[in-house]
Amino acid sequence: MKARLLPLYFPGVNDRERNEFQEQITRLKEIYGDVADFSDPVPLGADLPQADAIVFPQLIGAIYGESAKLIGCELPIIVLTSRFGTVEMWDWEIVTYLREKGLNVFSPYNIELAKSILRAIATKKVMRQGAKFLMFQDSPGEGMQANIFKKFYWWEKECTENMVATFGIEMIYRSWKELCDNAKQVSDAEAKQLWDSWDVPVDGVSEQQSLKAAKVYIAAKSVIAEIGGVAGIGANCLNESFHCDTTPCLAWNMLFEKDGVIFACEGDTLTMLSTFILYRSLQKPIMMTNLYPFLVGMAALAHERIDEFPKIDDPDNHALGVHCGYFGLVARPFCTKWVVRPKVLAIVNDDAIMVDCEIPCGPITLAKIHPDLRRLSIIEARIEQYVKYPGSDVLNGALIRYNDGHKVMEMLCSHHSLIMEGDVKPQLLQLARVFHFQTEVI
């Protein structure tokens, strides 16, 4: 779905200005046609037809006397006035003037930034129209490691109701046990035919393990087909691991590869929500991992069954990124390394699997929507290297560095952290304005 843009023009302009407006509309359609549809232009001050945002392809000094006609407009306003499809620097005074009138005005200075804004507007519309998120669980918190899992807000009725009310999404819950029972009924022949079509790299994974993973995919696809239009999927896969003879890691990856369905681990609907908004808006590689800041000390080390953090300078500003024994579950297209291996964690079935994967070292951005659904945290960081602890729950984790570890400790709202490849802070700040998020930046 694309953002629907309503171009506004100034009545009473001369022929030259009129021609320039039309030429700019043509340019913008060529540049942004993949992310936006353009309605027929209307004059400033006319009744506005339905649209997702207003676009000004042209700004002139008359706006100062006509700005009252925009007061009270709740639509975002995007200024794309240069022949390169971005804001002209001569329009900064007008943009500032309109913002000081209380209008939500965007002035993107490159095409990537503008497309992020437009995709964010479209994502917001998709959610308001009832985007469907599917979660498989039965009795969350009551199973494995109940002392940990019962702490998580994402299973609270209040959390679900707030997500639905704030964004307009539809949260659909189905039985994890039933899905896993249905997976076991899939024939080996059907599962093998599917597995062979995937060309999945494996190391140490038996045919039995491979087929069990494929069967979860087949069972999940059946539920998705029944519901229709599923945008995100997840399961309470660790806490209720006794229901399944494998893990859904590979199934979720293949659903993303084949159908663009985003996924979240451990029944975490807040991570699912954040992943959907950030990925659909920015179209950048994204993943979730557990963040273990060195400042946490033994509380983190003991959980991962390691004796010490890596010996490095400036340890207070570092963390390990580790989830289920490896870096985390990352979609194959995002990775420089991606291979399916046997499970690591003791709480899952012996036939379970996990993905060992890496994204490029270098700049990353940690981002997450807070549980209050009003704030977005943004942490500029970088992956310095990958570290391995044989015989532990960190067979391959990422060494992550940020600027102020103590501020990070105050700002983190969950041990589940989303990582986006590259420095995407500028795009995230624009996204926050589309969704009216407050931002916390380190």
Disulfide bonds with the S-S distance in Angstrom:
none
